[in-house]
Amino acid sequence: MQLAKRVQQLPPYLFVGISRAIAEKRAKGIDVISFGIGDPDIPTPDPVLDALEKGAHKPANHRYPESEGLPEFRKAVCDFYMRRFGVKLDPATEAINLIGAKEGIGHAALCFIDPGDTAIVPDPAYPVYNIGTMFAGGITHYVPLKEKNGFLMDFADIPTDVAKRAKVLWLNYPNNPTGAVANLEFFEEAVRYCKEFDLYLLHDACYTEVTYEGYVAPSALQAKGAMDICMEFHSLSKTANMTGWRVGMAVGNSAMVNALMRVKSNIDSGLSQAIQEMGIAAINLPQRWLDGNNAIYRRRRDRVVRGLRDIGLDAVAPKAGLYIWTKTPPGYTSADFARVLLDEKDIVVTPGRGYGPAGEGYVRLSLTTPDERIEEGFRRLKGWIVPPPPIK
Ligand SMILES: Cc1ncc(COP(=O)(O)O)c(C=O)c1O
């Protein structure tokens, strides 16, 4: 017996060595501080939990949901797009709900990629764009995001023959892991580029609401002509501290949204309606709640950046998102630096290589670590002289 190639081909879990080391340390009672995964430590707000309580008692919610989501959920999403981005969407055809954005992102390739087709994917990136492509039998063409370009994709870096044969282009701004942001002109350029090469544009907009100092992130759908070729993914995971509840949405071009709905309706039975009702409450949280939540992350961002600079790292404060992306000290690979932080200081960071080849030479720190743990982490790092890199 043999497992399917798509499973055999899954990249080795890069963090396996680090995960083992963390588990060993914790088993010995060592206090390990994690800046690893981006999973908000702050609880889901009360109005959202209240909606679950109410929704749980409705018998209609005890039955199978529709794959595309409750009409009320889709309307709340479209109302949000209008008030937030000025983008008019039809709830009946241009919005569906997802079991978290990850589910929709993973399944999207099944809508657009046939075996042997190419997907253009940023590097570094959230790994699911590549894995979804691989599961659909497609080939990923990575485009390095360069620091000198503010980690924006430079479309001139894509060879013309690749653009001609590719089917989709993935983007993600505000960006995980680099913290980069894109303006509307960038999305206009992306739409022009995709139209020129007959590409579907898939934009992951999961972090548009986690922003600092008045920065307002655009939606790709605001770009002229985007509705002809673009589908955008959104999530309440980070916006409203809801990673555990799995509420996401896909919006945009109706044929693209319909294709995803058809794929989903054949392999999942939608998101629990009571949880969709939580989603509606989350979408309608007042702006002052979002501002308060983002103020916590901003304080942490500044603390982490200051702490990293104190040990000689060149950290930059992002305008949005939950991550600090910083270069490793000279001579260190991302895995070696993550390892030395764990070995010497019991601190976990994510090696940049896990986000693609161009992530090498960086590590990522997540701001979803409680303030007192951040303080303790940087207390440990105060005055630390980074040892020379291992000799290979
Ligand atoms: C860029 C990006 N897209 C999508 C997701 C997944 O979001 P969700 O929790 O809605 O599945 C994440 C989660 O970390 C992410 O960083």
Ligand as a Chemical Component Dictionary entry (heavy atoms), coordinates in Angstrom:
data_LIG
# 
_chem_comp.id                   LIG 
_chem_comp.type                 NON-POLYMER 
_chem_comp.pdbx_formal_charge   0 
_chem_comp.three_letter_code    LIG 
# 
loop_
_chem_comp_atom.comp_id 
_chem_comp_atom.atom_id 
_chem_comp_atom.alt_atom_id 
_chem_comp_atom.type_symbol 
_chem_comp_atom.charge 
_chem_comp_atom.model_Cartn_x 
_chem_comp_atom.model_Cartn_y 
_chem_comp_atom.model_Cartn_z 
_chem_comp_atom.pdbx_ordinal 
LIG C1 C1 C 0 -2.145 35.322 5.383  1  
LIG C2 C2 C 0 -3.127 34.429 6.058  2  
LIG N1 N1 N 0 -4.185 34.000 5.371  3  
LIG C3 C3 C 0 -5.087 33.177 5.920  4  
LIG C4 C4 C 0 -4.971 32.752 7.225  5  
LIG C5 C5 C 0 -5.987 31.805 7.784  6  
LIG O1 O1 O 0 -7.027 32.449 8.421  7  
LIG P1 P1 P 0 -8.227 31.637 9.036  8  
LIG O2 O2 O 0 -7.985 31.513 10.499 9  
LIG O3 O3 O 0 -9.444 32.452 8.713  10 
LIG O4 O4 O 0 -8.286 30.302 8.377  11 
LIG C6 C6 C 0 -3.877 33.163 7.981  12 
LIG C7 C7 C 0 -3.699 32.674 9.351  13 
LIG O5 O5 O 0 -2.716 32.856 9.998  14 
LIG C8 C8 C 0 -2.932 34.027 7.382  15 
LIG O6 O6 O 0 -1.864 34.463 8.050  16 
# 
loop_
_chem_comp_bond.comp_id 
_chem_comp_bond.atom_id_1 
_chem_comp_bond.atom_id_2 
_chem_comp_bond.value_order 
_chem_comp_bond.pdbx_ordinal 
LIG C1 C2 SING 1  
LIG C2 N1 SING 2  
LIG C2 C8 DOUB 3  
LIG N1 C3 DOUB 4  
LIG C3 C4 SING 5  
LIG C4 C5 SING 6  
LIG C4 C6 DOUB 7  
LIG C5 O1 SING 8  
LIG O1 P1 SING 9  
LIG P1 O2 DOUB 10 
LIG P1 O3 SING 11 
LIG P1 O4 SING 12 
LIG C6 C7 SING 13 
LIG C6 C8 SING 14 
LIG C7 O5 DOUB 15 
LIG C8 O6 SING 16 
# 
